[in-house]
């Protein structure tokens, strides 16, 4: 896909694009972030609001981003500039670029954890450990500044390597096998988790909505989670859409992206919460949740050690296909707008993002007492700023642009491929894009600001 000579290579057809976009969407967001944010926000009710946010807010932004990218074949800033020259709309593109840089900075922290876990699983380091043993192991790993930074660096190097050598095509093809395998592993994990003794409470926790625990903050978190898990608001889908040939129609691609990312999130929740309750752990354990509960489930499975190796390897790959899409955003911008060659761009941006991510990694050890926004740790502050503020803001600008400035006729026409297949139920989507999505995002923002 990547090119060094300025001419744009394209995805190997719609299938390649769908795979790459699913690769971007499905990652740590669904498997690591969704379960712990659900745990911190009371369970079932959060899950329901999340699904509504995916459909009414995330999906329309996803549509607008892909269509915008495809029709202009440009990076987020260039795309908005091309469609609305001499207006401030391009600022929306910059918000996306900043969001993707911040997200990748703390994503690489957790990406490093997945690599370390793969390594530990290969060394059979989780074998027959109790949940307390695994918690202690995670604790001693996380408290070591040097080791955690080294694993983070390794994750960033892998990401940069793929972007420099333009291996997306290779990854695209490999993913054809790895993603279904990850899905299968999740299904096995769900089956094991829901059949653990005492798992009923966990199933109830994630499926039964307890509305009394819902506040405006819950909705705010669900909105951010929906955007994060679909990779929208960060310009990623504008960038990926820019590689999509005009021959292909967009709607079916969108359906697939939404379906897979949501299913993987739900499966991750169903694998984790029954285990949490069965093993007597805390659902609101925060970012460590998945890393402590899942090895415990593997420990209770036949061929558990092998399954753990496979699972954490697949999780690292899923993280990698998301991180390359995040790095691709600033890279594409620098290539398009500043004619920077790909190698220099990757080394510069990748290096900078790595440095930016170090404080996040250290916020689990030597910087754990350093507080950022609202008394949160550095890691949580950056996550809050990017996921809950910048992504919805970037998405809001794109959706307002699509609905009001560019115009829905244009969006609908551009969504069509050469086969003429367009979006079904068009009047419905026109109404959603113009009114429902922007007003809902604005309302959630307004209430959150008023209540804080
Ligand atoms: N969607 C990715 C995940 O779930 C993260 C991501 C967010 C990627 C925003 C690109 C843009 O892991």
Boltz pocket constraint, residues with backbone or C-beta under 6 A from the ligand:
constraints:
  - pocket:
      binder: B
      contacts: [[A, 24], [A, 25], [A, 26], [A, 27], [A, 28], [A, 29], [A, 30], [A, 100], [A, 103], [A, 227], [A, 228], [A, 229], [A, 230], [A, 231], [A, 232], [A, 234], [A, 236], [A, 318], [A, 322], [A, 323], [A, 325], [A, 326]]
      max_distance: 6.0
